[in-house]
Amino acid sequence: MPKLNDSNDITLPVKNLIAIVIATALSATAYFEVHGRLSHLEFQQEVIWSKVRESEEYRNTFNPLAAVDKHISKQYQLELLLNNVITRLEHLEDHNNQLELR
C-alpha cells in the first residue's frame, strides 16, 4: 500500500472541483440562513414570553374590587343626586299647578 505524504499528486477533474466548491458554498449559505432564522425565532419567542410575563404580573396584581367599589360609590352618589333633583322638580310642578289654580 502506498504511503500518503504532502508530495503525492491527486488528479481531479475541474468539473468535480467546481461541484465541490459550489456544494460547499451552498452548504455554508444554508447553514447561515437556518442559523439566522433560528435566532430570529428565538428573539420573537423571548419577546412573546416577556409580554406573557407582563400580562401575568398585571393580572396577579390588579385589584378590581377597589376600582369597582369606587365606581359603585360614585354611581350611588349620582343616583341620590338625580332622585333629589327629580323630587325638587316634582315639588316645583306641584307648586306651579297650585298657583295656576288660584
C-alpha positions in Angstrom: 0.0 0.0 0.0 1.4 3.4 -1.0 2.1 5.9 1.8 0.5 9.3 1.8 2.6 12.4 2.1 2.5 16.0 1.0 4.2 15.3 -2.2 1.6 12.9 -3.6 -0.3 14.1 -6.7 -4.1 13.9 -6.9 -5.8 14.1 -10.2 -9.3 15.7 -10.0 -11.4 16.8 -13.0 -12.2 20.6 -13.0 -16.0 20.0 -13.1 -15.8 17.9 -10.0 -13.7 20.6 -8.2 -16.2 23.2 -9.2 -19.1 21.0 -8.0 -17.3 20.6 -4.6 -16.8 24.3 -4.3 -20.4 25.1 -5.2 -21.7 22.4 -2.8 -19.6 23.8 0.0 -20.8 27.4 -0.7 -24.4 26.2 -0.8 -24.0 24.3 2.4 -22.4 27.3 4.2 -25.2 29.6 2.9 -27.9 27.2 4.0 -26.3 26.9 7.4 -26.2 30.6 8.0 -29.8 31.0 6.7 -31.0 28.4 9.1 -29.0 29.9 12.0 -30.3 33.4 11.3 -33.9 32.1 11.1 -33.5 30.2 14.4 -32.0 33.4 16.1 -34.9 35.4 14.8 -37.5 32.9 16.1 -35.7 32.7 19.5 -35.8 36.5 19.7 -39.5 36.6 18.9 -40.2 33.9 21.5 -38.4 35.9 24.1 -40.5 39.0 23.2 -43.7 37.0 23.4 -42.7 35.4 26.8 -41.9 38.9 28.2 -45.4 40.1 27.2 -46.9 36.9 28.8 -45.0 37.5 32.0 -46.0 41.2 32.0 -49.7 40.3 31.5 -49.5 37.6 34.2 -48.0 40.2 36.6 -50.7 42.7 35.8 -53.4 40.0 36.2 -51.9 38.9 39.6 -51.6 42.4 40.9 -54.8 44.0 39.6 -57.3 44.6 42.3 -60.7 45.1 40.6 -62.6 45.3 43.8 -61.2 48.7 44.7 -62.0 50.1 41.2 -65.5 48.5 41.3 -66.2 49.8 44.8 -65.1 53.3 43.8 -67.3 53.2 40.7 -70.3 51.8 42.6 -69.9 54.5 45.2 -69.8 57.3 42.6 -72.9 55.7 40.8 -74.8 55.6 44.1 -74.0 59.3 44.8 -75.2 60.2 41.3 -78.4 58.3 41.8 -79.1 60.1 45.0 -78.4 63.4 43.4 -80.8 62.5 40.5 -83.5 61.5 42.9 -83.1 64.7 44.8 -83.4 66.7 41.5 -86.5 64.7 40.5 -88.1 65.3 43.9 -87.5 69.0 43.7 -88.8 69.2 40.2 -92.0 67.4 41.3 -92.4 69.9 44.1 -91.9 72.8 41.7 -94.5 71.4 39.3 -97.0 70.9 42.2 -96.4 74.4 43.4 -96.8 75.7 39.8 -100.1 73.8 39.4 -101.4 75.2 42.7 -100.5 78.8 41.6 -102.3 78.2 38.2 -105.5 77.0 40.1 -105.7 80.2 42.0 
